[in-house]
Amino acid sequence: MSPGLVPVTLALARRALRNALRRPQFLAPLVIFPGLFLAVNVGGLHRTTDLPGFPVVGGFLDFQLAAAMTQSLLLGGISQGLAAGIELELGFFDRLAAAPIPRVALVLGRLLAGGVLAAFQVAFFLLLGIVFGAEIAAGFPGALVTLGIGIVSGFAFSAIGVALALRTGSAATLQGIFPLVFVILFLSSAFFPRPLLESPIDTVAEYNPLSYIADGLRAPIIDSLDATPVLEGLAAGGGLALLCTLVAIGALRGRLRES
């Protein structure tokens, strides 16, 4: 009899987390690149808070923290895809697939690991912001809400990465997607308020789920807990997580048929 889904998923998630900690070349970019981008934006664009239509914030750092978090979470999803692609190329995936375990755990374990890492990524940028003078307007409950949206979104982005890895079977393909992450992110309201975006970017941003995720992450930082952006952020992250998990499971089944 094969082991149950939950213990196998937890075991695979623990293994994925241990491997991630052993490979700093995968973890470091998740905070270094968004951190550098955050520093450049805050240092060079802090006067944009004076523009008409810009929301009232304590400082540009407060507003940009959500952009750094979203960027980091996207990179985390790519990192999970890279790890899955490497396992496919090395043949470890085939050995796992031949084991008497629930096959769906191969996907869920990786996604759970992505969600755990997402919690650390969001916490890192919240602490970084506080150290450099940012204020969380909604206090500790707001930080927990931001953390929750980040975990759900990290799960979703990991599902995208794993689905791509299973479809392509190549880690190099995931590396090639890296520039696309920035394009998609810039076509959202992560870096600037939607009213200040020019057409057609504002229209694209309106339908970009990253806009709602970033706004949901940002709302507790720059304002009191407002149900609308928070619920929209959770809905965008949760909907994306559900859809992409189903896609990843479908990709897994396709990979198993080809094996």
Secondary structure, DSSP 4 states (H G I P E B T S, - for coil): -PPPHHHHHHHHHHHHHHHHHT-HHHHHHHHHHHHHHHHHHHHHHGGGGGSTTPPP-S-HHHHHHHHHHHHHHHHHHHHHHHHHHHHHHHTHHHHHHHSSS-TTHHHHHHHHHHHHHHHHHHHHHHHHHHHTT---TTHHHHHHHHHHHHHHHHHHHHHHHHHHHHHH--HHHHHHTHHHHHHHHHTTTSSS-GGGPPTTHHHHHHH-HHHHHHHHHHHHHHSS--HHHHHHHHHHHHHHHHHHHHHHHHHHHHHHHH-
